[in-house]
Each structure stands twice: as C-alpha cells, then as structure tokens.
Amino acid sequence: MSRITKLASLALVCPLFACAETTFPAGTPVQMIVTVGHHYGHPARALTKDDLIVTQHFEPLPVMDLIPLRGDRASLELFLLVDHCSNCEPGSKFEELSRFITSQPPATTVGIAYIQNGRLQLALNPTTDHERAVKALSTPEGSKPASPFGALAELIRSWPQGPSRGPYRRAVLMISNGINPSATDKLQDPSAEAALAEAQRAGVTVYVIYHPSADYRSTDYSQIYAGQVQLSHVAEETGGEAYFLGFGPLPSLAPFLTDLSDHLANQYLLEFDANPAEGSGALEPVTVKSKIADLDVMVPDKVWVPGHASGPTGATKAPRQE
C-alpha cells in the first residue's frame, strides 16, 4: 500500500477515535456478479456464500449473501455489439450468432448494436422476442478503422433501463478486432481504459470475440496483437472472457458461444459489505477467491463502492422489455 493510501485510510479511521459523535457505517453494501469458471467434464458445483473469500486491500470483508441467478432471478440483458470493421467477412458466423440468440432462455432479453466508424449505432433495444433480435442482425458494411471502445463505453452509458423490480444482470458480447489506429501506446489504450471503467462502475460483464478485417494479413501484426491485448484486458477485468485463436478469424464461433452460454448459466449475485470509499464513491479493487480446490471464479477486478453519503450499489434495476 502506498504512503498516500495509508494516510488516506488513517484520515478515515482517526475521526472515529477523535470524536464519539462522528461515526461512519461499518460497511457499505455492494453487489457483484460472480461466474463459475471452466468445469470440464462435470456439472458446475453449486456455491454458497461460505465458499468465497472477499478482500479489499487485503482486508477480509463480510459476505452477506450469494444468490444463484436462476429461475425467477435469471433475468439478463445481453447486448450484441458488432464492429463493422474494414472489409469484414463474417461468412457463416452470422448463422451461428442467430442460433445463439434463439437458444437464449426466455428470461434473457437481447439487444443489437453496431460500431460504425468508431461510433455506436443502436439497432434494437433488449427484447424478449429473440426472433426479432435475429432479424436486427445485418452483414457488416465495412467502416473506417477506429477504436471500438468508445462505442462500448457509449453503449453502457446509454443502456436503457426500466422501473426497479429487483436484481438483474447486464452483459455485452462484443465482436471486434480491438484495434485503435490512433493509439500511441500499443499496450495502454485510454479508450479501452475508459470503457473498462464504465463497465465496472455499471456492473456490466463484457465478453469478446476477436474478428479481424479481411486484409489482416497486410496489417502490422503489432497492431493486431495490441488489439487483442486490449480486448482481453476489458473482458477479463469485467469478469468476462475473450475468445481468439491466433491473428486470423475463428474457424467457427459455435464452441465459444457454447462456452459463453455456460458462463451465463452459472452466475451468482454476490452481496458483501465493503469499506466505504471517500467522497461520493470510487472504483475499488476487490478480490474474490474460492475456498474450493480446483474451482475458479470469474469476477471484475474492481467494483464501484459508494462513499459515506451514498446508497448501495450493484444490479438493482430490472430490464425494460419490448
């Protein structure tokens, strides 16, 4: 812990002893989506709150509840965000995406959006009519090379929400090459960092399928590598996953879409008490580990923790269905 962080922590603690009339809550309620990791060859084991260890700055936090997101709690809003990258050739992959959409449970609403010249184009708000979502899919038209992460951030900021009816999940499946041609640092992209912060603050899990432009063989491979690094960075640090095999297009999306469906079917809403953040709130690094041997959990590496004057955070609004 840095000296500045230590001093900030002492600034919060000392008033508790200096003045009996000035008190802060012992913990701030926080929610986080937890996904069971890969479980090849056997069904995913059911988890309880006693199976997890949650820490904030190495300090253990009390776990209040772990709710399986199944049955009447299975509500999920899923956006497909497809990049109209330059000269894309999706081929049969749109048929695989169509089957993926129609295979989603009734409790999953699906929205469709595109990235055109780096800008967000909303085609369809999340709907329970999966056939309608399939009809909203269209073949990429091609666009000027531009960072896809600004559109991802805009999608998360503008995500339509309805009246509060209890906890629900939000996730994005993003299909892109991840390349930001204007990035000056191949391994640190401000647009990717901004999208990551938006997703972590909103509790949105991002899954990514890498898909290159048709002329990827003539592209600087360092750019392709940098795009894949940023895609993995955003996906994994929101609790999701990035799918790619080398620099070329995936031969088929089917096995990866099956894996994604398995992740979505094995998620929990984790409720715990965190140490309040300063001011109105902040993204705080929180670690979640499983006590069960050979069982990993996928979680965001940071979560929004409200400040002393804020209320609980997390997935608390229900989706607007069309």
N, C-alpha and C positions, 0 to 999 in steps of 0.2 A: 504494500500500500504506500503511495507517495506521501510525502510530508504534508502536502496541501490537503489530500484526502483525510489524513489523520486529524489535521487541525479542524477541518470541516465537521468531522464526526464529533470531536470534542466540543465544538460550538453547539452541537445539538444536545449533547449529554449534560454539559455543565449546568445549564439553567435548571435542570431537574433537581439538582442539589442546592443551587444557589437560592431558589425561591420556591417554597412549597405551593404557592398559588399558581405557578406556571407549570402546567403539565401537558404532555403530548401523549397521544394514544400509543399503546404498547406495540401495535401493529396495524398496518393498513391492508384491508382485504384486496387481494389481487387474484386474477384468473389467467390461466394459460392453457393452451391446447397441448396435450401430450399424445404422441403417436408411438405405438409399439413398433420397434424396429423389425428387421427381417427375421422370419421364423421358419426357415426352410424345412420342409418335411413333416411339420406338425402344426396343429392349430395354435393360434396365438393364445398365450396364457392370460387369463383374466387377472387384472391388477386391482389392488386395494390401496388405500392411502398409506397403509403401513409398509408397502413395498417400495416407497420412494423416499429419498433424502433430498431436501431442498435447502440450498445455502445461498446467502447473499453476502458477498465479500468474505467468504469462508465462515460465516456465522450461520449455524443451523436455524431454519425457520419452521414454525409450527404449520403442519399440513392439516387443513380443516376438512377437506373432502376431496374425493376423486370420483367423478361421475362418469360412468360409461355413456358415450354418445351413441346410444342405440334406442330402438323402439320409439317412444314418444319424445325422446330427447335427441333424435338423429338428424334434426334439421341442419341442412348445409346449403350454403350459397356457393356455387362454383362458377367462376368466370373462365372461359377460354379466351386467351389473348394471343392472337396470331399475327406475327410480324410479316408484312408484305415486303420481305427483304428483296433486294435486287435480283431479278431473274429467278425467283424461287421455282422449283419444280416439285410440288408436293406429291404428284403421282397418285398411287392408291392410298396414300396416308389419310386423305380426307374421308375415305370409306371407313378406315379404321377409327378415325375420330367420331364419325357418325355412329358406329356401333358402340363406341364407348359412351356417348351421350345417351343413347336409348337404353343402355344397360344400367343406368344410374337408378337408385331406389326412388320411390315416389317422394320421399322426404327431401330429396336433393333438387334444388332449383338451379337451372343452368342459364348463364348469360353468355353472349358472344360479343367480342370486341376485336378490333384490328389496330395495327400500328402502321400508319401510312406516312412516310417521310418523317418518322420520328414522332408523329402526333397521334393522339388517341382518336379512334373512330368507334363509337358505340353503335353496335348493330342491333342488340336485343338485351333488355334488362333481364335479370334472372326470372325464369318462368318454370312452372312445373310441367308445362307442355313440352316434353323432350323432342317430339317430332317438329315442333315449331323451331326449336333451337337448331335442329339439324338443317332445316330449310334456311336458317340465317347464315350457315356456313357458305363461303364463296371462295373460289380459287384466287390465290394471291395475284395481284395485278402488277407487282413489282413497284419499287419506290426508290427514292434517293437514299444512299447509305446514311444512316443517322442512328444515334444511340436509342435503343428501345426502352431504356429505363425511365426516361421522362414520362412516357406513356403509361408505364406501370404505376408510377407514383400518382399520376393524374387519375387513373382508374380507381386507385384505393381512396384518394381524397374525395372523389365524386360518387363513390359507391352508394346507390340508393338504399335507403333504409325505411322501414315502416314502424308501426307502433310497437312498443316493448311488450313481448309476450314470453319472456324467459330466454335462457341462453341458447345460442346457436353458433355455428361455425361459418367462417368465410375462407375460401381458398381460391388461388389462381393457378391455372395451368397455362404457362407462357411458352410459346413456340417461337424461337428466335435464334440468331447466331450470336447475339450478345455483343456485337462489335460496335464500339463508339469511335468512328473515324476521327473525331476531334479530340480524343483523349490524348493528353501529353505524357501521361504515365501509364505504361502498359498494365501495371498491376494495381493501380489505385485510380478508380474512376469516380469522380464526385457525383455523377448522375446515378450510378449504381448505389453509392452510399446513401443518397437522398431517398431512393426508392426503398432501400432496406429499412431506413428509419421510419418511413411512412408505414410499411408493413408491420414492423414490430410494434409501433405505437397503436395501430388499429387491431392487432391480434390476427393478421391475415397470414396464412401459410402459403408460401409460393413454391410451386413445382415447375420444373423447367425441362423442356425437351429441346436439345440443340438441333437446329436445322440450318445448314449453310445455304448460301446463294449458289446458283448453278455454276458460277465461274470461280468457285472457291479454290480450284487448283492453281489459278493465277494470282490468288490473293497472298499477301505477305503472311506467312504462317505464324509470325509473331503476333499479328493482329488476331488471327483465329484463336490462338492459344489464350490471348488476353481476354477475348470474348467469352471463352469457356470458363476461364477463371472467375470472371465477374458473375456469370450465370450461376456457377456453383456457390459462390460467396453469398449471393442474395437468397438462393434456395435453402441452403443448409442452415444459415443463420436465422431463418424464419421458422425452422423446424420442418422444412420440406426436403426435396431431393432433386438433383439434376441428373438427367439421363443423356449420355452421349457415348459413342464408340469411335475414337479417333477424330480426325478432322472432316471426314466425309459424312454424308447423310446416313441415318439409321436405315438398315435394310427393311425394317418393319417397326411400327410403333406398338404393335399388339402386346408383346411381353412387358413393355414398360408401362403401358396403360393398365394392364392387369396388376402390376405391382402397385401402381398409384391407387387403384380401386381397393386393394388390400390395405394400404395405409389408411385410407379414408374410413374403412370399415372397422378399424381398430384404434380409435381415438377416444380420449378422455378429456374432461374438463377438470383441471387441477385448480383447487382453491386453497390459497395459503395466505398467511399474514406476513407481509414484508415490512422492513424498516422504512418509515415514511421518507420520501425524498424531500429535498429542500425546495422552497418556493412552491410553485403550482404543480410540480411533478417533474419526473425525468425518466429517461430510459436507463434502467439499472441492470447490470449483469447479474443474472440468477442462474445457478447451476442446479440441474435436476438429474439425479442418478438413481438407477435401480439397485435394490438390495439383492435381486435375484441373479444368480450366476448365469452367464450366457444370455441375458436378456437386456437389450439396449433400448433406450427410449430416445425419440427424436423430439427436441424442443427448441424454441428460439433461444439464442444466447443472451438476449436482453428482453426485458418486458417493461411496459410503462407502469411506473409506480407513482401514484398521486402524492402531492405534497400534503402538509398538515391540514390545509383547508379544503382538500378535495375529497370526493366520494370514491367508492370502489370502482375499479376498472375491470375490463375484460369483455367477454362476449355476452352482452346483456340485452341486445335488441334482436327481435325476430325479423326475418326477411319479408320484404314486400313481394307477394306472389302475383303473377299475372295470369 
